[in-house]
Amino acid sequence: MLSELIRKCRSYRRYHAEISLSLDTLRELIGLARLIPSAFNRQPLRYLLINDAQNKELVFSYLVWPVFGEWTKPAQNERPAAYIVILGDTEIATHFGVEAGIAAQTILLGAVARGLGGCIMGALDRESLRDALKIPERFRVLLVIALGVPAEQVVIEPLAPGQSPRFWRDASGIQHVEKRSVDELILNLAE
């Protein structure tokens, strides 16, 4: 059911690095992303599939991971099994609007349906990554999706009204993420 997939679709940052992902699995996820709506049906997104050790290490080095106390990034045995780099082809479009985000969420939902997890990474050194991977100039690096079998549990917590959302790890390593209530999200202009 879609609502259950969405509840399980969290930003996982630690993985079972010993479990690999095949190019066939990554291609299946792109098969879902190719079906998303596209402005004027231009379909300007392209995908770079990374599951080999050398390129995984390279991609990892250009990502910015959030800090959880002492934890600053996944240890070697917690790193993603694969990455999908979402690119925008500037020979097709100059602006990519929300398409990269829609594609990324579609890929993550497909991953969760297969027992996997991921994290959409927007904090990264795009130009250095493009240079390191020898991506032609015509392509803009938009997002990177880290993928693998999650090695952590993520729990959604209610956010008290008027507070700023936080996320943290508790002493047992469970990641807690505060979410606003539906009532706080809906603007009622009639009141």
N, C-alpha and C positions, 0 to 999 in steps of 0.2 A: 504494500500500500504506500502511496506517495508520502503521506504524512509521516509514516515510520522511517522512510528513507531520509526525509529532511531532518528528522530528529537525530538520526545517526550520522548525518553529514556535518561533521565538526571539522575544525582545523587541527588535524593531528600533526604533531611535530616530532614524535619519536616512533620509530618503526622497527620491525624485525628485519634487520639488514641482511640476514642470511637467507631470506626468502626473496627470490628474484621474480621479476615480472618479464614476461616474454614480449617481443615486438608484436605478436599476434594480439595479445591482450590490449596493448596500447593502441593498436590499429582499430580494435573493436570500439574503444572509447572515442576515437576520432570519428568512427562511423556514426556515433550518436551526435557528436558536435556538428557534423556536417549538415545535420537536419535543422539546425536552429534558424530562426528568422534572420534575414539579412537585409539591410537597407537597400532598396532598389534591386534586391537579389544579386548584388555584386559579388558576394562571397569572397571578401578580400583576406580572410584569415588563412594562415598556413601554420603547420605544426611541425616542430622538430622533435623527434622521439629519441630519448636518451636512456639507454639501459646498460651500456658498457661501462666498466670500471673507470677507465681513464676520463671519459666525458662526464660521468657522474661526479667525479672529484672536481673537475673543472667547474661545472655548474654550481656545485656546493660552495665553492670558494667565492662566488660573486653574490651570494644570497645574504640577506640580513635577517637574523632570527631574533624573536623577542626574548627579553631577559626575564627569567623566573627566579628571583633571588640569586643563588649561586649558579644556576643553570643558564648558560648563554647560547648553546647550540647543541644539536644532537652529537653524541659521542660516535666514534667510528662504527660501533655495533648497533647504533640507533638510526643510522642515516637512511634516507629514502632508497627504495629499490629502483626507482626510475623517475624521470622528469619528462614533462611535456612542456616545451617552450612554445608559447603562442606568439605568432608573428603577424604583423600587418603588412600586406603587400602594397607599397605606395604607388605601384604602377596601375593598381586597380582603384584605390581610394586614398585620399589624404587624411581623412578622419575615420576612426573606427568605432566611434560612439560607444555603445554599451555591448557591442557584439562579443568582445573578448570576455567580458564578465559572464554573459549568457553562456558562451561556449565553456568557460571554466566551470561554472556551476553544473552544467550538463555532464561534463566529464566526471566531476566529483560524484554526482548522483549515480552515474553508471558504475563508478568504482565501488561505491558503497553497496550497490546491488550485487556486486561480485565478491563481497566480503573484504574489500580493500578500504583504504582511507587516503586522504590527501590533505594538502594545504595549498591554497592559492597564494602565491608569493608576488607581491607588488613592490616590496622593498628589496631592490637589487641594483647592481651596477650594470645597467642595460648596455651601455656602449662598450664597456670592457668585455662583457659576456659575448656580445656580437663579434667583436674582434677576435676573441679567443677561440670561438667556434667557427670562425671564418664565414659568418653569415653575410651574404652580399648586402651592399649598402641600401638596396631598394627595400629591404625588409626592416621594419621597426620591431624591436623586442617589446612586447606589450606586457606579458605575464609569464611566470613560470609556475607550473603545478608540480609539487612534490607528491609522489605516490608510493604506496607500499602497504604492507599489513601492519596496522597500528599496534604499537607496543605500549599504549597508554589508554587510560580511560578519561573521557571528558564528560563532565556533568554540568547541566544547565541549572543555574540558580536564579531565583527571582531578584529583580533589582528594586530596591525601595524607591518609591516616587521621589523625584527631585534629585536623586543621586547620580553620580557619573558611573558608568559601567566599568567594572574591573574584571580582570582574570588573573588567576593565581594557581599555584600548585600547593597542595597540602603536604603534611609530613609523610604521607604514604605515596606521594607522587601523582595523585589524582588531580587533573586539571579542572578547575571550576571557572565557569563563564557566566557572568550575570547578563540577563536579558530583560529588557523592558516589558511590561505587561501589554496586552493587546489594547486595553483601555487607554494607556498612556500614548500609544502610537496613533490612535485614531483622533483626528482633529474634528471637533464638533463646532462648527461656526454658528449654529443656532443658539448656543448658550450665551 
